[in-house]
Amino acid sequence: MSLLIQDTTREEREQIIRQSLDCGGGCENCSSCWLGGGSPFDIYQDYIDGKKEIAEINAQYRARFVRG
């Protein structure tokens, strides 16, 4: 199954993110918020809205922590 915006509906993208971020252990086991990442669902809102691909969002997120 393709995860690209062009191959998915908004509802499918929302479900993809929800399933991908659901570790089953609850938020207390996730370090995204604690490390300054903010809400993981907010991070991927542009994907859900069809504005940016997941790979673009991940690259931008990583770039904040990589020093060159």
N, CA, C and O atoms as a Tripos MOL2 file, in Angstrom:
@<TRIPOS>MOLECULE
protein
  272   271    68     0     0
PROTEIN
NO_CHARGES

@<TRIPOS>ATOM
      1 N           0.8350   -1.1780    0.0000 N.3       1 MET1
      2 CA          0.0000    0.0000    0.0000 C.3       1 MET1
      3 C           0.8830    1.2460    0.0000 C.2       1 MET1
      4 O           1.8180    1.3570    0.7930 O.2       1 MET1
      5 N           0.5840    2.1500   -0.8710 N.am      2 SER2
      6 CA          1.3220    3.4000   -0.9600 C.3       2 SER2
      7 C           0.8500    4.3610    0.1250 C.2       2 SER2
      8 O          -0.3430    4.4440    0.4160 O.2       2 SER2
      9 N           1.7890    5.0830    0.7180 N.am      3 LEU3
     10 CA          1.4720    6.0800    1.7270 C.3       3 LEU3
     11 C           1.5040    7.4960    1.1610 C.2       3 LEU3
     12 O           1.2940    8.4650    1.8900 O.2       3 LEU3
     13 N           1.7670    7.6120   -0.1370 N.am      4 LEU4
     14 CA          1.8750    8.9200   -0.7620 C.3       4 LEU4
     15 C           0.5310    9.6440   -0.7520 C.2       4 LEU4
     16 O          -0.5290    9.0230   -0.8230 O.2       4 LEU4
     17 N           0.6010   10.9600   -0.6640 N.am      5 ILE5
     18 CA         -0.6060   11.7790   -0.6370 C.3       5 ILE5
     19 C          -1.4770   11.5080   -1.8530 C.2       5 ILE5
     20 O          -2.6960   11.3910   -1.7360 O.2       5 ILE5
     21 N          -0.8520   11.4080   -3.0180 N.am      6 GLN6
     22 CA         -1.6290   11.2060   -4.2480 C.3       6 GLN6
     23 C          -2.3710    9.8790   -4.2710 C.2       6 GLN6
     24 O          -3.3150    9.7190   -5.0440 O.2       6 GLN6
     25 N          -1.9670    8.9290   -3.4440 N.am      7 ASP7
     26 CA         -2.5750    7.6020   -3.4400 C.3       7 ASP7
     27 C          -3.5160    7.3620   -2.2570 C.2       7 ASP7
     28 O          -4.0400    6.2600   -2.0930 O.2       7 ASP7
     29 N          -3.7280    8.3850   -1.4400 N.am      8 THR8
     30 CA         -4.5480    8.2120   -0.2390 C.3       8 THR8
     31 C          -5.5530    9.3480   -0.0970 C.2       8 THR8
     32 O          -5.3750   10.4390   -0.6400 O.2       8 THR8
     33 N          -6.6050    9.0610    0.6430 N.am      9 THR9
     34 CA         -7.5750   10.1020    0.9800 C.3       9 THR9
     35 C          -7.1710   10.7010    2.3290 C.2       9 THR9
     36 O          -6.3310   10.1450    3.0370 O.2       9 THR9
     37 N          -7.7630   11.8120    2.6670 N.am     10 ARG10
     38 CA         -7.4730   12.4410    3.9610 C.3      10 ARG10
     39 C          -7.7900   11.4730    5.1020 C.2      10 ARG10
     40 O          -7.0240   11.3600    6.0590 O.2      10 ARG10
     41 N          -8.8990   10.7910    4.9950 N.am     11 GLU11
     42 CA         -9.3020    9.8390    6.0340 C.3      11 GLU11
     43 C          -8.2890    8.7020    6.1580 C.2      11 GLU11
     44 O          -7.9660    8.2720    7.2660 O.2      11 GLU11
     45 N          -7.7930    8.2210    5.0320 N.am     12 GLU12
     46 CA         -6.7800    7.1580    5.0650 C.3      12 GLU12
     47 C          -5.4880    7.6590    5.6990 C.2      12 GLU12
     48 O          -4.8630    6.9410    6.4800 O.2      12 GLU12
     49 N          -5.0820    8.8900    5.3690 N.am     13 ARG13
     50 CA         -3.8520    9.4520    5.9550 C.3      13 ARG13
     51 C          -3.9890    9.6160    7.4630 C.2      13 ARG13
     52 O          -3.0470    9.3550    8.2120 O.2      13 ARG13
     53 N          -5.1560   10.0470    7.8980 N.am     14 GLU14
     54 CA         -5.3970   10.1850    9.3330 C.3      14 GLU14
     55 C          -5.2960    8.8260   10.0220 C.2      14 GLU14
     56 O          -4.7060    8.7140   11.0970 O.2      14 GLU14
     57 N          -5.8620    7.8120    9.4150 N.am     15 GLN15
     58 CA         -5.7860    6.4580    9.9700 C.3      15 GLN15
     59 C          -4.3520    5.9330    9.9620 C.2      15 GLN15
     60 O          -3.9310    5.2790   10.9160 O.2      15 GLN15
     61 N          -3.6040    6.2090    8.9080 N.am     16 ILE16
     62 CA         -2.1980    5.7900    8.8170 C.3      16 ILE16
     63 C          -1.4090    6.3640    9.9830 C.2      16 ILE16
     64 O          -0.6640    5.6450   10.6490 O.2      16 ILE16
     65 N          -1.5730    7.6540   10.2290 N.am     17 ILE17
     66 CA         -0.8480    8.2970   11.3270 C.3      17 ILE17
     67 C          -1.3120    7.7600   12.6640 C.2      17 ILE17
     68 O          -0.4900    7.4690   13.5330 O.2      17 ILE17
     69 N          -2.5960    7.6250   12.8420 N.am     18 ARG18
     70 CA         -3.1200    7.1110   14.1090 C.3      18 ARG18
     71 C          -2.5630    5.7150   14.3920 C.2      18 ARG18
     72 O          -2.1220    5.4430   15.5080 O.2      18 ARG18
     73 N          -2.5770    4.8420   13.4080 N.am     19 GLN19
     74 CA         -2.0680    3.4770   13.6050 C.3      19 GLN19
     75 C          -0.5630    3.4660   13.7960 C.2      19 GLN19
     76 O          -0.0480    2.6870   14.5990 O.2      19 GLN19
     77 N           0.1420    4.3080   13.0810 N.am     20 SER20
     78 CA          1.6030    4.3410   13.1630 C.3      20 SER20
     79 C           2.0890    4.8390   14.5140 C.2      20 SER20
     80 O           3.1220    4.3860   15.0090 O.2      20 SER20
     81 N           1.3600    5.7600   15.1090 N.am     21 LEU21
     82 CA          1.7960    6.3590   16.3630 C.3      21 LEU21
     83 C           1.2130    5.6790   17.5840 C.2      21 LEU21
     84 O           1.5300    6.0650   18.7100 O.2      21 LEU21
     85 N           0.3810    4.6900   17.3970 N.am     22 ASP22
     86 CA         -0.2220    3.9910   18.5140 C.3      22 ASP22
     87 C           0.6580    2.8300   18.9360 C.2      22 ASP22
     88 O           0.6030    1.7460   18.3550 O.2      22 ASP22
     89 N           1.4710    3.0720   19.9560 N.am     23 CYS23
     90 CA          2.3650    2.0150   20.4370 C.3      23 CYS23
     91 C           1.6490    1.0700   21.3810 C.2      23 CYS23
     92 O           2.1720    0.0080   21.7200 O.2      23 CYS23
     93 N           0.4520    1.4540   21.8070 N.am     24 GLY24
     94 CA         -0.3020    0.6040   22.7120 C.3      24 GLY24
     95 C           0.0280    0.8270   24.1720 C.2      24 GLY24
     96 O          -0.6650    0.3230   25.0560 O.2      24 GLY24
     97 N           1.0860    1.5810   24.4290 N.am     25 GLY25
     98 CA          1.5010    1.7980   25.8080 C.3      25 GLY25
     99 C           1.0780    3.1350   26.3750 C.2      25 GLY25
    100 O           1.3140    3.4100   27.5510 O.2      25 GLY25
    101 N           0.4670    3.9590   25.5710 N.am     26 GLY26
    102 CA          0.0600    5.2750   26.0430 C.3      26 GLY26
    103 C           1.1760    6.2880   25.8760 C.2      26 GLY26
    104 O           2.3270    5.9270   25.6290 O.2      26 GLY26
    105 N           0.8330    7.5310   26.0110 N.am     27 CYS27
    106 CA          1.7800    8.6220   25.7730 C.3      27 CYS27
    107 C           2.9470    8.6310   26.7540 C.2      27 CYS27
    108 O           4.0170    9.1460   26.4290 O.2      27 CYS27
    109 N           2.7640    8.0780   27.9320 N.am     28 GLU28
    110 CA          3.8520    8.1070   28.9110 C.3      28 GLU28
    111 C           5.0790    7.3260   28.4430 C.2      28 GLU28
    112 O           6.1690    7.5050   28.9870 O.2      28 GLU28
    113 N           4.9140    6.4680   27.4490 N.am     29 ASN29
    114 CA          6.0380    5.6920   26.9290 C.3      29 ASN29
    115 C           6.6720    6.3230   25.6960 C.2      29 ASN29
    116 O           7.6230    5.7650   25.1480 O.2      29 ASN29
    117 N           6.1760    7.4600   25.2500 N.am     30 CYS30
    118 CA          6.6830    8.1240   24.0630 C.3      30 CYS30
    119 C           7.5190    9.3270   24.4780 C.2      30 CYS30
    120 O           7.0920   10.0930   25.3410 O.2      30 CYS30
    121 N           8.6780    9.5130   23.8980 N.am     31 SER31
    122 CA          9.5380   10.6290   24.2910 C.3      31 SER31
    123 C           9.4400   11.8080   23.3430 C.2      31 SER31
    124 O          10.1730   12.7810   23.5200 O.2      31 SER31
    125 N           8.5740   11.7670   22.3510 N.am     32 SER32
    126 CA          8.4840   12.8500   21.3780 C.3      32 SER32
    127 C           8.2110   14.1890   22.0420 C.2      32 SER32
    128 O           8.9200   15.1640   21.7870 O.2      32 SER32
    129 N           7.2100   14.2460   22.8760 N.am     33 CYS33
    130 CA          6.8620   15.5100   23.5350 C.3      33 CYS33
    131 C           7.9750   15.9560   24.4730 C.2      33 CYS33
    132 O           8.2950   17.1430   24.5390 O.2      33 CYS33
    133 N           8.5580   15.0230   25.1900 N.am     34 TRP34
    134 CA          9.5830   15.3520   26.1770 C.3      34 TRP34
    135 C          10.8610   15.8610   25.5270 C.2      34 TRP34
    136 O          11.6070   16.6220   26.1430 O.2      34 TRP34
    137 N          11.1190   15.4540   24.3050 N.am     35 LEU35
    138 CA         12.3310   15.8750   23.6030 C.3      35 LEU35
    139 C          12.1140   17.1210   22.7520 C.2      35 LEU35
    140 O          12.9580   17.4670   21.9250 O.2      35 LEU35
    141 N          11.0070   17.7800   22.9500 N.am     36 GLY36
    142 CA         10.7440   19.0070   22.2190 C.3      36 GLY36
    143 C          10.0900   18.8090   20.8730 C.2      36 GLY36
    144 O           9.9740   19.7520   20.0900 O.2      36 GLY36
    145 N           9.6670   17.6060   20.6010 N.am     37 GLY37
    146 CA          9.0340   17.3280   19.3200 C.3      37 GLY37
    147 C           7.6050   17.7950   19.2410 C.2      37 GLY37
    148 O           7.0630   17.9910   18.1520 O.2      37 GLY37
    149 N           6.9970   17.9730   20.3850 N.am     38 GLY38
    150 CA          5.5890   18.3480   20.4110 C.3      38 GLY38
    151 C           4.7150   17.1330   20.2040 C.2      38 GLY38
    152 O           5.1970   16.0000   20.1730 O.2      38 GLY38
    153 N           3.4460   17.3760   20.0650 N.am     39 SER39
    154 CA          2.5100   16.2810   19.8620 C.3      39 SER39
    155 C           2.8330   15.5670   18.5590 C.2      39 SER39
    156 O           2.9270   16.2160   17.5170 O.2      39 SER39
    157 N           3.0050   14.2610   18.5860 N.am     40 PRO40
    158 CA          3.3030   13.5410   17.3460 C.3      40 PRO40
    159 C           2.1860   13.6780   16.3200 C.2      40 PRO40
    160 O           2.4470   13.6300   15.1180 O.2      40 PRO40
    161 N           0.9610   13.8450   16.7690 N.am     41 PHE41
    162 CA         -0.1420   14.0210   15.8280 C.3      41 PHE41
    163 C          -0.0690   15.3930   15.1680 C.2      41 PHE41
    164 O          -0.3910   15.5310   13.9880 O.2      41 PHE41
    165 N           0.3480   16.4060   15.9180 N.am     42 ASP42
    166 CA          0.5180   17.7460   15.3420 C.3      42 ASP42
    167 C           1.6470   17.7660   14.3220 C.2      42 ASP42
    168 O           1.5580   18.4520   13.3030 O.2      42 ASP42
    169 N           2.7030   17.0190   14.5920 N.am     43 ILE43
    170 CA          3.8520   16.9740   13.6830 C.3      43 ILE43
    171 C           3.4230   16.5110   12.2940 C.2      43 ILE43
    172 O           3.9210   17.0230   11.2910 O.2      43 ILE43
    173 N           2.5130   15.5570   12.2260 N.am     44 TYR44
    174 CA          2.1050   14.9810   10.9470 C.3      44 TYR44
    175 C           0.8070   15.5780   10.3840 C.2      44 TYR44
    176 O           0.2330   15.0210    9.4480 O.2      44 TYR44
    177 N           0.3470   16.6840   10.9330 N.am     45 GLN45
    178 CA         -0.8880   17.3050   10.4540 C.3      45 GLN45
    179 C          -0.7850   17.7220    8.9820 C.2      45 GLN45
    180 O          -1.7580   17.6100    8.2370 O.2      45 GLN45
    181 N           0.3940   18.2040    8.5620 N.am     46 ASP46
    182 CA          0.5610   18.5930    7.1520 C.3      46 ASP46
    183 C           0.4130   17.3890    6.2170 C.2      46 ASP46
    184 O          -0.0520   17.5390    5.0870 O.2      46 ASP46
    185 N           0.8000   16.2190    6.6720 N.am     47 TYR47
    186 CA          0.5930   15.0100    5.8660 C.3      47 TYR47
    187 C          -0.9010   14.6980    5.7830 C.2      47 TYR47
    188 O          -1.4290   14.4350    4.7030 O.2      47 TYR47
    189 N          -1.5620   14.7290    6.9110 N.am     48 ILE48
    190 CA         -2.9930   14.4520    6.9410 C.3      48 ILE48
    191 C          -3.7380   15.4250    6.0260 C.2      48 ILE48
    192 O          -4.6670   15.0380    5.3170 O.2      48 ILE48
    193 N          -3.3210   16.6800    6.0520 N.am     49 ASP49
    194 CA         -3.9690   17.7140    5.2340 C.3      49 ASP49
    195 C          -3.5470   17.6850    3.7680 C.2      49 ASP49
    196 O          -4.0760   18.4440    2.9560 O.2      49 ASP49
    197 N          -2.5890   16.8070    3.4210 N.am     50 GLY50
    198 CA         -2.1600   16.6780    2.0330 C.3      50 GLY50
    199 C          -1.1710   17.7330    1.5790 C.2      50 GLY50
    200 O          -1.0500   17.9920    0.3820 O.2      50 GLY50
    201 N          -0.4590   18.3480    2.5200 N.am     51 LYS51
    202 CA          0.4840   19.4110    2.1890 C.3      51 LYS51
    203 C           1.9220   18.9220    2.0490 C.2      51 LYS51
    204 O           2.6700   19.4390    1.2190 O.2      51 LYS51
    205 N           2.3190   17.9300    2.8490 N.am     52 LYS52
    206 CA          3.6920   17.4110    2.8270 C.3      52 LYS52
    207 C           3.6620   15.8960    2.9850 C.2      52 LYS52
    208 O           2.8160   15.3440    3.6880 O.2      52 LYS52
    209 N           4.5960   15.2440    2.3210 N.am     53 GLU53
    210 CA          4.7320   13.7920    2.4620 C.3      53 GLU53
    211 C           5.3920   13.4650    3.8020 C.2      53 GLU53
    212 O           6.0700   14.3080    4.3910 O.2      53 GLU53
    213 N           5.1920   12.2570    4.2680 N.am     54 ILE54
    214 CA          5.7870   11.7980    5.5240 C.3      54 ILE54
    215 C           7.3000   11.9620    5.4900 C.2      54 ILE54
    216 O           7.8910   12.4190    6.4680 O.2      54 ILE54
    217 N           7.9290   11.6030    4.3970 N.am     55 ALA55
    218 CA          9.3940   11.6960    4.2840 C.3      55 ALA55
    219 C           9.8750   13.1350    4.4560 C.2      55 ALA55
    220 O          10.9110   13.3700    5.0790 O.2      55 ALA55
    221 N           9.1370   14.0920    3.9150 N.am     56 GLU56
    222 CA          9.5020   15.5070    4.0620 C.3      56 GLU56
    223 C           9.4260   15.9420    5.5280 C.2      56 GLU56
    224 O          10.3210   16.6220    6.0300 O.2      56 GLU56
    225 N           8.3700   15.5480    6.1910 N.am     57 ILE57
    226 CA          8.1870   15.9090    7.5960 C.3      57 ILE57
    227 C           9.2850   15.2850    8.4440 C.2      57 ILE57
    228 O           9.8610   15.9480    9.3060 O.2      57 ILE57
    229 N           9.5760   14.0090    8.2000 N.am     58 ASN58
    230 CA         10.6270   13.3340    8.9640 C.3      58 ASN58
    231 C          11.9810   13.9960    8.7420 C.2      58 ASN58
    232 O          12.7450   14.1650    9.6920 O.2      58 ASN58
    233 N          12.2890   14.3710    7.5110 N.am     59 ALA59
    234 CA         13.5670   15.0160    7.1990 C.3      59 ALA59
    235 C          13.6780   16.3690    7.9070 C.2      59 ALA59
    236 O          14.7320   16.7040    8.4470 O.2      59 ALA59
    237 N          12.6090   17.1300    7.9030 N.am     60 GLN60
    238 CA         12.6210   18.4270    8.5810 C.3      60 GLN60
    239 C          12.7790   18.2620   10.0870 C.2      60 GLN60
    240 O          13.4830   19.0400   10.7300 O.2      60 GLN60
    241 N          12.1360   17.2640   10.6400 N.am     61 TYR61
    242 CA         12.2390   17.0100   12.0750 C.3      61 TYR61
    243 C          13.6690   16.6250   12.4500 C.2      61 TYR61
    244 O          14.2320   17.1560   13.4070 O.2      61 TYR61
    245 N          14.2480   15.7040   11.6910 N.am     62 ARG62
    246 CA         15.6270   15.2660   11.9560 C.3      62 ARG62
    247 C          16.6210   16.4090   11.7980 C.2      62 ARG62
    248 O          17.5780   16.5010   12.5670 O.2      62 ARG62
    249 N          16.4130   17.2720   10.8250 N.am     63 ALA63
    250 CA         17.3400   18.3750   10.5610 C.3      63 ALA63
    251 C          17.4790   19.3020   11.7760 C.2      63 ALA63
    252 O          18.5160   19.9400   11.9530 O.2      63 ALA63
    253 N          16.4690   19.3730   12.5830 N.am     64 ARG64
    254 CA         16.5360   20.2130   13.7850 C.3      64 ARG64
    255 C          17.5400   19.6890   14.7970 C.2      64 ARG64
    256 O          18.0180   20.4490   15.6400 O.2      64 ARG64
    257 N          17.8720   18.3950   14.7310 N.am     65 PHE65
    258 CA         18.7200   17.7800   15.7310 C.3      65 PHE65
    259 C          20.1070   17.4020   15.2030 C.2      65 PHE65
    260 O          20.9720   16.9930   15.9770 O.2      65 PHE65
    261 N          20.3200   17.5360   13.8970 N.am     66 VAL66
    262 CA         21.5890   17.1690   13.2900 C.3      66 VAL66
    263 C          22.4270   18.4370   13.1260 C.2      66 VAL66
    264 O          21.9690   19.4420   12.5810 O.2      66 VAL66
    265 N          23.6390   18.3630   13.6010 N.am     67 ARG67
    266 CA         24.5440   19.4990   13.4670 C.3      67 ARG67
    267 C          25.6120   19.1390   12.4520 C.2      67 ARG67
    268 O          26.2060   18.0630   12.5140 O.2      67 ARG67
    269 N          25.8490   20.0420   11.5220 N.am     68 GLY68
    270 CA         26.7920   19.7240   10.4630 C.3      68 GLY68
    271 C          28.0460   20.4620   10.4800 C.2      68 GLY68
    272 O          28.8990   20.2510    9.6170 O.2      68 GLY68
@<TRIPOS>BOND
     1     1     2 1
     2     2     3 1
     3     3     4 2
     4     3     5 am
     5     5     6 1
     6     6     7 1
     7     7     8 2
     8     7     9 am
     9     9    10 1
    10    10    11 1
    11    11    12 2
    12    11    13 am
    13    13    14 1
    14    14    15 1
    15    15    16 2
    16    15    17 am
    17    17    18 1
    18    18    19 1
    19    19    20 2
    20    19    21 am
    21    21    22 1
    22    22    23 1
    23    23    24 2
    24    23    25 am
    25    25    26 1
    26    26    27 1
    27    27    28 2
    28    27    29 am
    29    29    30 1
    30    30    31 1
    31    31    32 2
    32    31    33 am
    33    33    34 1
    34    34    35 1
    35    35    36 2
    36    35    37 am
    37    37    38 1
    38    38    39 1
    39    39    40 2
    40    39    41 am
    41    41    42 1
    42    42    43 1
    43    43    44 2
    44    43    45 am
    45    45    46 1
    46    46    47 1
    47    47    48 2
    48    47    49 am
    49    49    50 1
    50    50    51 1
    51    51    52 2
    52    51    53 am
    53    53    54 1
    54    54    55 1
    55    55    56 2
    56    55    57 am
    57    57    58 1
    58    58    59 1
    59    59    60 2
    60    59    61 am
    61    61    62 1
    62    62    63 1
    63    63    64 2
    64    63    65 am
    65    65    66 1
    66    66    67 1
    67    67    68 2
    68    67    69 am
    69    69    70 1
    70    70    71 1
    71    71    72 2
    72    71    73 am
    73    73    74 1
    74    74    75 1
    75    75    76 2
    76    75    77 am
    77    77    78 1
    78    78    79 1
    79    79    80 2
    80    79    81 am
    81    81    82 1
    82    82    83 1
    83    83    84 2
    84    83    85 am
    85    85    86 1
    86    86    87 1
    87    87    88 2
    88    87    89 am
    89    89    90 1
    90    90    91 1
    91    91    92 2
    92    91    93 am
    93    93    94 1
    94    94    95 1
    95    95    96 2
    96    95    97 am
    97    97    98 1
    98    98    99 1
    99    99   100 2
   100    99   101 am
   101   101   102 1
   102   102   103 1
   103   103   104 2
   104   103   105 am
   105   105   106 1
   106   106   107 1
   107   107   108 2
   108   107   109 am
   109   109   110 1
   110   110   111 1
   111   111   112 2
   112   111   113 am
   113   113   114 1
   114   114   115 1
   115   115   116 2
   116   115   117 am
   117   117   118 1
   118   118   119 1
   119   119   120 2
   120   119   121 am
   121   121   122 1
   122   122   123 1
   123   123   124 2
   124   123   125 am
   125   125   126 1
   126   126   127 1
   127   127   128 2
   128   127   129 am
   129   129   130 1
   130   130   131 1
   131   131   132 2
   132   131   133 am
   133   133   134 1
   134   134   135 1
   135   135   136 2
   136   135   137 am
   137   137   138 1
   138   138   139 1
   139   139   140 2
   140   139   141 am
   141   141   142 1
   142   142   143 1
   143   143   144 2
   144   143   145 am
   145   145   146 1
   146   146   147 1
   147   147   148 2
   148   147   149 am
   149   149   150 1
   150   150   151 1
   151   151   152 2
   152   151   153 am
   153   153   154 1
   154   154   155 1
   155   155   156 2
   156   155   157 am
   157   157   158 1
   158   158   159 1
   159   159   160 2
   160   159   161 am
   161   161   162 1
   162   162   163 1
   163   163   164 2
   164   163   165 am
   165   165   166 1
   166   166   167 1
   167   167   168 2
   168   167   169 am
   169   169   170 1
   170   170   171 1
   171   171   172 2
   172   171   173 am
   173   173   174 1
   174   174   175 1
   175   175   176 2
   176   175   177 am
   177   177   178 1
   178   178   179 1
   179   179   180 2
   180   179   181 am
   181   181   182 1
   182   182   183 1
   183   183   184 2
   184   183   185 am
   185   185   186 1
   186   186   187 1
   187   187   188 2
   188   187   189 am
   189   189   190 1
   190   190   191 1
   191   191   192 2
   192   191   193 am
   193   193   194 1
   194   194   195 1
   195   195   196 2
   196   195   197 am
   197   197   198 1
   198   198   199 1
   199   199   200 2
   200   199   201 am
   201   201   202 1
   202   202   203 1
   203   203   204 2
   204   203   205 am
   205   205   206 1
   206   206   207 1
   207   207   208 2
   208   207   209 am
   209   209   210 1
   210   210   211 1
   211   211   212 2
   212   211   213 am
   213   213   214 1
   214   214   215 1
   215   215   216 2
   216   215   217 am
   217   217   218 1
   218   218   219 1
   219   219   220 2
   220   219   221 am
   221   221   222 1
   222   222   223 1
   223   223   224 2
   224   223   225 am
   225   225   226 1
   226   226   227 1
   227   227   228 2
   228   227   229 am
   229   229   230 1
   230   230   231 1
   231   231   232 2
   232   231   233 am
   233   233   234 1
   234   234   235 1
   235   235   236 2
   236   235   237 am
   237   237   238 1
   238   238   239 1
   239   239   240 2
   240   239   241 am
   241   241   242 1
   242   242   243 1
   243   243   244 2
   244   243   245 am
   245   245   246 1
   246   246   247 1
   247   247   248 2
   248   247   249 am
   249   249   250 1
   250   250   251 1
   251   251   252 2
   252   251   253 am
   253   253   254 1
   254   254   255 1
   255   255   256 2
   256   255   257 am
   257   257   258 1
   258   258   259 1
   259   259   260 2
   260   259   261 am
   261   261   262 1
   262   262   263 1
   263   263   264 2
   264   263   265 am
   265   265   266 1
   266   266   267 1
   267   267   268 2
   268   267   269 am
   269   269   270 1
   270   270   271 1
   271   271   272 2
@<TRIPOS>SUBSTRUCTURE
     1 MET1         2 RESIDUE 1 A MET
     2 SER2         6 RESIDUE 1 A SER
     3 LEU3        10 RESIDUE 1 A LEU
     4 LEU4        14 RESIDUE 1 A LEU
     5 ILE5        18 RESIDUE 1 A ILE
     6 GLN6        22 RESIDUE 1 A GLN
     7 ASP7        26 RESIDUE 1 A ASP
     8 THR8        30 RESIDUE 1 A THR
     9 THR9        34 RESIDUE 1 A THR
    10 ARG10       38 RESIDUE 1 A ARG
    11 GLU11       42 RESIDUE 1 A GLU
    12 GLU12       46 RESIDUE 1 A GLU
    13 ARG13       50 RESIDUE 1 A ARG
    14 GLU14       54 RESIDUE 1 A GLU
    15 GLN15       58 RESIDUE 1 A GLN
    16 ILE16       62 RESIDUE 1 A ILE
    17 ILE17       66 RESIDUE 1 A ILE
    18 ARG18       70 RESIDUE 1 A ARG
    19 GLN19       74 RESIDUE 1 A GLN
    20 SER20       78 RESIDUE 1 A SER
    21 LEU21       82 RESIDUE 1 A LEU
    22 ASP22       86 RESIDUE 1 A ASP
    23 CYS23       90 RESIDUE 1 A CYS
    24 GLY24       94 RESIDUE 1 A GLY
    25 GLY25       98 RESIDUE 1 A GLY
    26 GLY26      102 RESIDUE 1 A GLY
    27 CYS27      106 RESIDUE 1 A CYS
    28 GLU28      110 RESIDUE 1 A GLU
    29 ASN29      114 RESIDUE 1 A ASN
    30 CYS30      118 RESIDUE 1 A CYS
    31 SER31      122 RESIDUE 1 A SER
    32 SER32      126 RESIDUE 1 A SER
    33 CYS33      130 RESIDUE 1 A CYS
    34 TRP34      134 RESIDUE 1 A TRP
    35 LEU35      138 RESIDUE 1 A LEU
    36 GLY36      142 RESIDUE 1 A GLY
    37 GLY37      146 RESIDUE 1 A GLY
    38 GLY38      150 RESIDUE 1 A GLY
    39 SER39      154 RESIDUE 1 A SER
    40 PRO40      158 RESIDUE 1 A PRO
    41 PHE41      162 RESIDUE 1 A PHE
    42 ASP42      166 RESIDUE 1 A ASP
    43 ILE43      170 RESIDUE 1 A ILE
    44 TYR44      174 RESIDUE 1 A TYR
    45 GLN45      178 RESIDUE 1 A GLN
    46 ASP46      182 RESIDUE 1 A ASP
    47 TYR47      186 RESIDUE 1 A TYR
    48 ILE48      190 RESIDUE 1 A ILE
    49 ASP49      194 RESIDUE 1 A ASP
    50 GLY50      198 RESIDUE 1 A GLY
    51 LYS51      202 RESIDUE 1 A LYS
    52 LYS52      206 RESIDUE 1 A LYS
    53 GLU53      210 RESIDUE 1 A GLU
    54 ILE54      214 RESIDUE 1 A ILE
    55 ALA55      218 RESIDUE 1 A ALA
    56 GLU56      222 RESIDUE 1 A GLU
    57 ILE57      226 RESIDUE 1 A ILE
    58 ASN58      230 RESIDUE 1 A ASN
    59 ALA59      234 RESIDUE 1 A ALA
    60 GLN60      238 RESIDUE 1 A GLN
    61 TYR61      242 RESIDUE 1 A TYR
    62 ARG62      246 RESIDUE 1 A ARG
    63 ALA63      250 RESIDUE 1 A ALA
    64 ARG64      254 RESIDUE 1 A ARG
    65 PHE65      258 RESIDUE 1 A PHE
    66 VAL66      262 RESIDUE 1 A VAL
    67 ARG67      266 RESIDUE 1 A ARG
    68 GLY68      270 RESIDUE 1 A GLY
